[in-house]
């Protein structure tokens, strides 16, 4: 993900396909290093909290989805959440309630949703639950207009063979995966930062966070499913 400030600077590659959008931004690489299964939602919550108070909005940006069209808009989403990787453009996910891949929100709007649910260990479903949070918060979802590159707008590098453990779901997890988490999110996130590394990517500041998440196995026993 990357966090951004509205003031323009000369930092590059804040937009799609190597374009020079001149949006001041800070890249956060959120690396989960504990022994639990992958938890994308919790990692994004960590990135939000660790970003500090000098950023205006966040881009929840999957590392396996590469934008190829410089016309994609990464600017401040003042009106509401802006789904860059819309179903009309994403090469794999085409259902109308999909909000994964790349989603921009102001930090105020993310707090209104209480962030994302921490209950989704393994791959998938956390963004579907987040769509419901966006609706429950009374926020309007926006998507790109006038992009003519269709499903060739992005390169998707996702390979299920890389994460077999995270693709599986045990019975209790299957029962929970379509439920709305009405209390969890930023308010019950538990984690530790093992290390923090600062570097530069194409002239833009970047922070690599090695993150240790915590799991209450009585609440979500599927966090350790082997």
Phi, psi and omega in degrees: 000160168228150178252143188227155170247149186288336183294124182291144172220191182265010177299145184253167171061037171273348181246193186284151167057032178081011179291155180258088185279346180056043174256122180292124186213163178226123181273132173243122173261117188256105189249114181276121186241010176276186183264004181279168176291161183300136178226089184300316184298314179296322179296320177294321175301318178298313180301320178299312183290324183280351184285343179083194188255005185259018177239147183264327183208166183239152170243107176282100194238111176296139181286343182264010180239108186256120179288137182244353184248119183289352179278352178298140186260121177246021185281175186302121184273068188297321187285332182164176181307135182243115185268098183295317182270061186294160180302333179286346185243333183292134184289349185235317187255118189237011181275152194293334183266007180290129178228020181272189177084280179218116181225130179255134175218146168293156180293330175297315181293324178296321177292324178300330178274356189059035181066208181253158179291140179269006187273356188259086176268133188101183188268130169096166175081338183293327179285330175295320177293325180292328175303317179295325178294319178301314180294318181295331179279358179076022182267144176267135180266133179243153180221163183298147175238146174078010177274119188256004183275356174055223183287357175266011179291333182229155167255123183254118186258013185290129179233109182303336181293340181284340188221055182300322180297326183276349179276336186281153176223128177278170188302313182295328178291320178299325179290330185271339196292342179255007179273154176270129176274104189273352183235331186277162179150227178300329187284342180233020178289134177232126183198168171224147175266114179285319179204157180224122182239130179257137177207185181235137178237111180052037178089354180259144178292142181222139176237125176261119179253120169269118194243133173253109177276157175249146180228131171268101187293343175285335179267316182226077183296344180284001177291340183243014181299126185267000000 
